[in-house]
């Protein structure tokens, strides 16, 4: 099994669980960076929760790009992505530390990864099949 077959959303899931387990769920609302004053006069407050959501979006983008490849590794990735989503769903429903919007975003990204992975995989396979028949 190659590293390409490992769903990257699991990295965010592990990071979230480690941060919340060690520092408590209140860390998600604490500032990660100093406040940044914008030219408009507004103030950007970037929290740990914002960082985890941003990292989730980046990993989701990479997962969607990975879904465009057809190989045995991508089939394993799709199966493991489903496992990650189910793990997120169970944790969200059963663990009080996961009952917040940051974890909900991670779980939603895992669901999008599963749906997009299968949808894109089917489209790519149909294209490859059509090209293979000279079509």
N, CA, C and O of each residue as an XYZ file, in Angstrom:
540
protein
N       0.849     -1.176      0.000
C       0.000      0.000      0.000
C       0.898      1.244      0.000
O       1.811      1.372      0.816
N       0.617      2.142     -0.925
C       1.424      3.358     -1.033
C       0.821      4.482     -0.191
O      -0.327      4.403      0.246
N       1.607      5.514      0.024
C       1.128      6.668      0.784
C      -0.013      7.378      0.074
O      -0.828      8.047      0.709
N      -0.069      7.228     -1.258
C      -1.129      7.881     -2.025
C      -2.502      7.296     -1.720
O      -3.521      7.933     -1.990
N      -2.537      6.094     -1.162
C      -3.826      5.471     -0.874
C      -4.369      5.847      0.506
O      -5.451      5.401      0.887
N      -3.632      6.659      1.248
C      -4.089      7.075      2.572
C      -4.859      8.394      2.445
O      -4.322      9.378      1.936
N      -6.115      8.415      2.906
C      -6.883      9.663      2.837
C      -6.288     10.728      3.758
O      -6.047     10.473      4.938
N      -6.057     11.911      3.214
C      -5.395     12.971      3.973
C      -6.290     13.620      5.023
O      -5.792     14.288      5.929
N      -7.598     13.432      4.914
C      -8.502     13.977      5.923
C      -8.190     13.351      7.286
O      -8.446     13.961      8.324
N      -7.643     12.146      7.282
C      -7.304     11.495      8.555
C      -6.210     12.265      9.295
O      -6.147     12.227     10.524
N      -5.350     12.960      8.553
C      -4.312     13.784      9.188
C      -4.969     14.890     10.015
O      -4.564     15.158     11.146
N      -5.980     15.522      9.439
C      -6.694     16.596     10.140
C      -7.473     16.023     11.331
O      -7.517     16.631     12.400
N      -8.080     14.862     11.139
C      -8.832     14.219     12.213
C      -7.919     13.898     13.399
O      -8.281     14.142     14.550
N      -6.760     13.361     13.119
C      -5.798     13.056     14.182
C      -5.311     14.345     14.849
O      -5.249     14.428     16.075
N      -4.966     15.350     14.034
C      -4.506     16.629     14.581
C      -5.567     17.245     15.498
O      -5.252     17.706     16.595
N      -6.806     17.249     15.050
C      -7.903     17.793     15.868
C      -7.988     17.053     17.202
O      -8.043     17.677     18.262
N      -7.999     15.728     17.144
C      -8.145     14.939     18.365
C      -6.978     15.144     19.325
O      -7.180     15.207     20.537
N      -5.769     15.247     18.801
C      -4.601     15.476     19.659
C      -4.686     16.856     20.320
O      -4.478     16.982     21.526
N      -4.989     17.882     19.532
C      -5.058     19.252     20.069
C      -6.151     19.364     21.126
O      -5.925     19.915     22.203
N      -7.335     18.839     20.817
C      -8.455     18.958     21.752
C      -8.236     18.083     22.991
O      -8.602     18.481     24.097
N      -7.649     16.907     22.819
C      -7.411     16.027     23.967
C      -6.364     16.623     24.913
O      -6.499     16.533     26.133
N      -5.329     17.227     24.346
C      -4.258     17.765     25.182
C      -4.579     19.145     25.757
O      -4.245     19.432     26.906
N      -5.223     19.992     24.966
C      -5.416     21.386     25.371
C      -6.857     21.753     25.690
O      -7.124     22.847     26.186
N      -7.789     20.844     25.407
C      -9.198     21.105     25.675
C      -9.887     21.783     24.504
O      -9.226     22.420     23.683
N     -11.204     21.657     24.415
C     -11.937     22.220     23.276
C     -11.935     23.749     23.236
O     -12.165     24.345     22.184
N     -11.676     24.378     24.379
C     -11.654     25.855     24.389
C     -10.490     26.416     23.576
O     -10.511     27.594     23.218
N      -9.479     25.605     23.277
C      -8.329     26.066     22.476
C      -8.774     26.470     21.072
O      -8.129     27.300     20.431
N      -9.871     25.888     20.594
C     -10.329     26.174     19.230
C     -10.700     27.636     19.030
O     -10.640     28.143     17.910
N     -11.082     28.316     20.102
C     -11.447     29.732     19.981
C     -10.311     30.671     20.372
O     -10.483     31.889     20.324
N      -9.164     30.140     20.753
C      -7.998     30.969     21.111
C      -7.255     31.382     19.850
O      -7.232     30.649     18.861
N      -6.648     32.566     19.897
C      -5.919     33.082     18.734
C      -4.661     32.269     18.474
O      -3.913     31.941     19.395
N      -4.443     31.950     17.210
C      -3.225     31.276     16.777
C      -2.186     32.307     16.354
O      -0.997     32.161     16.637
N      -2.646     33.341     15.677
C      -1.795     34.438     15.213
C      -2.219     35.727     15.909
O      -3.350     35.833     16.385
N      -1.329     36.696     15.971
C      -1.758     38.003     16.492
C      -2.850     38.593     15.592
O      -2.916     38.286     14.402
N      -3.693     39.433     16.167
C      -4.725     40.088     15.367
C      -4.067     40.922     14.274
O      -3.050     41.577     14.500
N      -4.665     40.884     13.085
C      -4.118     41.612     11.939
C      -5.120     42.695     11.544
O      -6.273     42.404     11.226
N      -4.662     43.954     11.570
C      -5.530     45.052     11.158
C      -5.475     45.154      9.634
O      -4.398     45.261      9.046
N      -6.634     45.121      9.015
C      -6.751     45.191      7.563
C      -6.899     46.645      7.110
O      -7.305     47.498      7.899
N      -6.572     46.936      5.838
C      -6.721     48.306      5.334
C      -8.145     48.844      5.464
O      -8.345     50.056      5.553
N      -9.129     47.953      5.474
C     -10.519     48.391      5.601
C     -10.856     48.855      7.020
O     -11.915     49.437      7.255
N      -9.953     48.592      7.956
C     -10.201     48.923      9.350
C     -10.666     47.725     10.158
O     -10.684     47.764     11.389
N     -11.044     46.653      9.456
C     -11.453     45.431     10.143
C     -10.252     44.729     10.751
O      -9.104     44.986     10.389
N     -10.542     43.848     11.671
C      -9.473     43.103     12.339
C      -9.677     41.622     12.077
O     -10.746     41.074     12.346
N      -8.641     40.979     11.548
C      -8.670     39.541     11.288
C      -8.187     38.813     12.534
O      -7.076     39.037     13.012
N      -9.041     37.939     13.050
C      -8.680     37.118     14.203
C      -8.629     35.663     13.731
O      -9.662     35.073     13.415
N      -7.436     35.095     13.686
C      -7.226     33.747     13.177
C      -7.014     32.800     14.361
O      -5.989     32.854     15.041
N      -8.009     31.927     14.595
C      -7.973     31.036     15.757
C      -7.463     29.651     15.381
O      -7.260     29.345     14.206
N      -7.260     28.821     16.400
C      -6.865     27.428     16.167
C      -7.942     26.707     15.363
O      -7.623     25.907     14.484
N      -9.208     26.980     15.652
C     -10.305     26.368     14.897
C     -10.260     26.752     13.432
O     -10.483     25.916     12.557
N      -9.967     28.034     13.161
C      -9.835     28.499     11.772
C      -8.696     27.774     11.071
O      -8.816     27.395      9.906
N      -7.586     27.581     11.787
C      -6.437     26.879     11.216
C      -6.798     25.445     10.844
O      -6.420     24.971      9.772
N      -7.518     24.758     11.710
C      -7.896     23.369     11.430
C      -8.849     23.302     10.244
O      -8.732     22.403      9.412
N      -9.787     24.237     10.153
C     -10.710     24.265      9.014
C      -9.946     24.564      7.725
O     -10.204     23.935      6.699
N      -9.013     25.513      7.762
C      -8.193     25.818      6.585
C      -7.402     24.592      6.146
O      -7.355     24.277      4.957
N      -6.789     23.907      7.084
C      -6.042     22.691      6.773
C      -6.962     21.617      6.186
O      -6.559     20.873      5.292
N      -8.190     21.540      6.688
C      -9.168     20.594      6.156
C      -9.470     20.893      4.694
O      -9.525     19.977      3.873
N      -9.669     22.183      4.358
C      -9.936     22.560      2.965
C      -8.767     22.199      2.050
O      -8.967     21.716      0.936
N      -7.559     22.435      2.525
C      -6.371     22.104      1.718
C      -6.291     20.606      1.476
O      -6.033     20.170      0.354
N      -6.508     19.823      2.512
C      -6.470     18.361      2.364
C      -7.596     17.864      1.458
O      -7.400     16.935      0.675
N      -8.772     18.482      1.564
C      -9.888     18.099      0.695
C      -9.562     18.379     -0.764
O      -9.878     17.566     -1.633
N      -8.935     19.518     -1.048
C      -8.530     19.831     -2.413
C      -7.575     18.764     -2.950
O      -7.742     18.287     -4.073
N      -6.587     18.397     -2.157
C      -5.623     17.367     -2.581
C      -6.338     16.039     -2.808
O      -6.030     15.324     -3.762
N      -7.283     15.707     -1.945
C      -8.037     14.456     -2.104
C      -8.846     14.457     -3.405
O      -8.933     13.431     -4.079
N      -9.432     15.590     -3.756
C     -10.205     15.666     -5.003
C      -9.289     15.520     -6.208
O      -9.656     14.875     -7.190
N      -8.107     16.111     -6.142
C      -7.139     15.930     -7.233
C      -6.721     14.462     -7.323
O      -6.605     13.919     -8.421
N      -6.494     13.813     -6.171
C      -6.126     12.393     -6.159
C      -7.216     11.517     -6.771
O      -6.924     10.468     -7.344
N      -8.468     11.948     -6.651
C      -9.592     11.157     -7.169
C      -9.603     11.086     -8.691
O     -10.291     10.238     -9.260
N      -8.861     11.953     -9.357
C      -8.843     11.942    -10.818
C      -7.947     10.852    -11.391
O      -7.943     10.634    -12.602
N      -7.193     10.169    -10.550
C      -6.330      9.077    -11.000
C      -7.045      7.752    -10.810
O      -7.756      7.552     -9.826
N      -6.849      6.845    -11.766
C      -7.422      5.512    -11.632
C      -6.289      4.519    -11.434
O      -5.439      4.336    -12.305
N      -6.299      3.888    -10.278
C      -5.298      2.873     -9.964
C      -5.806      2.083     -8.768
O      -6.836      2.414     -8.181
N      -5.078      1.047     -8.418
C      -5.436      0.270     -7.242
C      -5.360      1.138     -5.992
O      -6.187      1.003     -5.090
N      -4.370      2.029     -5.936
C      -4.225      2.916     -4.781
C      -5.454      3.806     -4.622
O      -5.872      4.085     -3.498
N      -6.038      4.257     -5.738
C      -7.215      5.119     -5.631
C      -8.427      4.340     -5.136
O      -9.275      4.902     -4.443
N      -8.524      3.063     -5.478
C      -9.625      2.244     -4.958
C      -9.494      2.054     -3.447
O     -10.481      2.123     -2.715
N      -8.277      1.816     -2.995
C      -8.024      1.684     -1.558
C      -8.319      3.011     -0.869
O      -8.905      3.033      0.213
N      -7.915      4.120     -1.491
C      -8.163      5.455     -0.939
C      -9.658      5.702     -0.770
O     -10.080      6.240      0.254
N     -10.471      5.317     -1.762
C     -11.922      5.515     -1.667
C     -12.501      4.714     -0.498
O     -13.334      5.220      0.253
N     -12.064      3.482     -0.351
C     -12.548      2.654      0.757
C     -12.144      3.213      2.106
O     -12.954      3.259      3.032
N     -10.889      3.640      2.224
C     -10.413      4.212      3.484
C     -11.084      5.556      3.771
O     -11.311      5.902      4.930
N     -11.400      6.311      2.719
C     -12.113      7.579      2.905
C     -13.490      7.342      3.511
O     -13.946      8.113      4.356
N     -14.149      6.274      3.077
C     -15.445      5.922      3.660
C     -15.278      5.570      5.139
O     -16.098      5.961      5.970
N     -14.226      4.840      5.460
C     -13.933      4.487      6.852
C     -13.689      5.749      7.690
O     -14.168      5.841      8.820
N     -12.949      6.716      7.144
C     -12.672      7.971      7.858
C     -13.977      8.730      8.100
O     -14.188      9.267      9.187
N     -14.849      8.779      7.097
C     -16.135      9.463      7.283
C     -16.965      8.795      8.372
O     -17.528      9.478      9.228
N     -17.046      7.467      8.347
C     -17.825      6.752      9.362
C     -17.238      7.001     10.754
O     -17.981      7.188     11.718
N     -15.908      7.003     10.859
C     -15.256      7.294     12.140
C     -15.599      8.708     12.606
O     -15.878      8.921     13.786
N     -15.581      9.674     11.687
C     -15.950     11.055     12.022
C     -17.396     11.130     12.493
O     -17.698     11.789     13.489
N     -18.283     10.459     11.780
C     -19.701     10.489     12.130
C     -19.931      9.901     13.519
O     -20.672     10.472     14.320
N     -19.304      8.769     13.807
C     -19.455      8.145     15.123
C     -18.890      9.056     16.208
O     -19.512      9.241     17.254
N     -17.718      9.620     15.959
C     -17.126     10.516     16.951
C     -17.993     11.747     17.171
O     -18.165     12.185     18.309
N     -18.536     12.309     16.103
C     -19.387     13.493     16.207
C     -20.636     13.208     17.050
O     -21.048     14.034     17.863
N     -21.228     12.031     16.844
C     -22.460     11.696     17.544
C     -22.234     11.232     18.982
O     -23.116     11.388     19.826
N     -21.065     10.664     19.267
C     -20.856     10.014     20.560
C     -19.880     10.714     21.505
O     -19.827     10.370     22.686
N     -19.109     11.682     21.020
C     -18.079     12.298     21.857
C     -18.382     13.777     22.077
O     -18.511     14.529     21.111
N     -18.496     14.200     23.318
C     -18.781     15.620     23.576
C     -17.698     16.566     23.049
O     -18.002     17.704     22.691
N     -16.445     16.118     22.996
C     -15.360     16.984     22.501
C     -15.473     17.261     21.001
O     -14.827     18.174     20.486
N     -16.288     16.477     20.307
C     -16.456     16.677     18.864
C     -17.733     17.439     18.526
O     -18.052     17.618     17.351
N     -18.453     17.882     19.525
C     -19.725     18.571     19.301
C     -19.500     20.066     19.095
O     -19.894     20.886     19.924
N     -18.854     20.409     17.967
C     -18.624     21.822     17.641
C     -18.534     21.983     16.132
O     -18.457     21.002     15.391
N     -18.546     23.223     15.692
C     -18.574     23.495     14.250
C     -17.278     23.105     13.548
O     -17.303     22.746     12.371
N     -16.158     23.168     14.239
C     -14.880     22.790     13.611
C     -14.909     21.308     13.253
O     -14.554     20.928     12.137
N     -15.328     20.477     14.193
C     -15.378     19.045     13.905
C     -16.438     18.750     12.848
O     -16.250     17.872     12.006
N     -17.560     19.486     12.890
C     -18.589     19.301     11.877
C     -18.030     19.576     10.480
O     -18.372     18.874      9.529
N     -17.174     20.591     10.351
C     -16.535     20.892      9.058
C     -15.607     19.757      8.623
O     -15.574     19.405      7.444
N     -14.859     19.186      9.559
C     -13.994     18.044      9.234
C     -14.853     16.882      8.739
O     -14.529     16.254      7.731
N     -15.941     16.596      9.443
C     -16.827     15.503      9.055
C     -17.462     15.761      7.689
O     -17.582     14.843      6.878
N     -17.866     16.994      7.433
C     -18.452     17.337      6.137
C     -17.426     17.184      5.015
O     -17.761     16.712      3.929
N     -16.180     17.580      5.274
C     -15.120     17.407      4.280
C     -14.883     15.920      4.007
O     -14.633     15.530      2.867
N     -14.961     15.094      5.044
C     -14.804     13.650      4.852
C     -15.936     13.101      3.985
O     -15.704     12.242      3.135
N     -17.158     13.592      4.195
C     -18.291     13.167      3.365
C     -18.106     13.615      1.925
O     -18.336     12.834      1.002
N     -17.696     14.852      1.722
C     -17.455     15.355      0.362
C     -16.356     14.547     -0.305
O     -16.442     14.256     -1.498
N     -15.325     14.182      0.443
C     -14.244     13.349     -0.084
C     -14.789     12.022     -0.587
O     -14.414     11.571     -1.669
N     -15.663     11.393      0.179
C     -16.237     10.102     -0.227
C     -17.079     10.265     -1.488
O     -16.884      9.541     -2.464
N     -18.012     11.211     -1.471
C     -18.921     11.391     -2.608
C     -18.151     11.829     -3.856
O     -18.364     11.287     -4.941
N     -17.268     12.800     -3.705
C     -16.491     13.285     -4.852
C     -15.550     12.204     -5.373
O     -15.381     12.056     -6.583
N     -14.943     11.453     -4.468
C     -14.024     10.397     -4.891
C     -14.706      9.370     -5.772
O     -14.195      9.018     -6.835
N     -15.863      8.885     -5.331
C     -16.586      7.898     -6.140
C     -17.124      8.514     -7.427
O     -17.044      7.893     -8.488
N     -17.671      9.728     -7.348
C     -18.235     10.374     -8.537
C     -17.161     10.653     -9.580
O     -17.331     10.324    -10.754
N     -16.068     11.253     -9.159
C     -14.981     11.558    -10.091
C     -14.360     10.271    -10.611
O     -14.031     10.173    -11.793
N     -14.197      9.280     -9.733
C     -13.629      7.994    -10.154
C     -14.460      7.325    -11.236
O     -13.908      6.775    -12.189
N     -15.781      7.367    -11.099
C     -16.665      6.779    -12.114
C     -16.558      7.548    -13.421
O     -16.503      6.942    -14.491
N     -16.529      8.886    -13.350
C     -16.412      9.696    -14.573
C     -15.089      9.431    -15.292
O     -15.055      9.308    -16.516
N     -14.010      9.346    -14.531
C     -12.702      9.106    -15.127
C     -12.653      7.705    -15.743
O     -12.099      7.523    -16.827
N     -13.228      6.723    -15.058
C     -13.240      5.361    -15.586
C     -14.052      5.285    -16.879
O     -13.661      4.589    -17.816
N     -15.184      5.998    -16.935
C     -15.979      6.019    -18.173
C     -15.193      6.664    -19.307
O     -15.228      6.189    -20.442
N     -14.484      7.747    -18.998
C     -13.674      8.402    -20.022
C     -12.593      7.459    -20.525
O     -12.379      7.337    -21.731
N     -11.915      6.795    -19.602
C     -10.858      5.858    -19.979
C     -11.430      4.705    -20.809
O     -10.795      4.255    -21.763
N     -12.620      4.228    -20.452
C     -13.258      3.148    -21.184
C     -13.614      3.602    -22.591
O     -13.418      2.864    -23.557
N     -14.141      4.824    -22.706
C     -14.509      5.358    -24.011
C     -13.268      5.561    -24.881
O     -13.295      5.237    -26.068
N     -12.206      6.079    -24.325
C     -10.964      6.265    -25.083
C     -10.353      4.931    -25.488
O      -9.745      4.826    -26.554
N     -10.505      3.929    -24.663
C      -9.962      2.603    -24.950
C     -10.642      1.930    -26.124
O     -10.035      1.090    -26.788
N     -11.906      2.287    -26.396
C     -12.635      1.708    -27.505
C     -12.576      2.574    -28.762
O     -13.311      2.343    -29.722
N     -11.693      3.572    -28.743
C     -11.501      4.407    -29.925
C     -12.627      5.382    -30.159
O     -12.799      5.892    -31.267
N     -13.410      5.649    -29.100
C     -14.618      6.399    -29.192
C     -14.621      7.817    -29.142
O     -15.683      8.435    -29.224
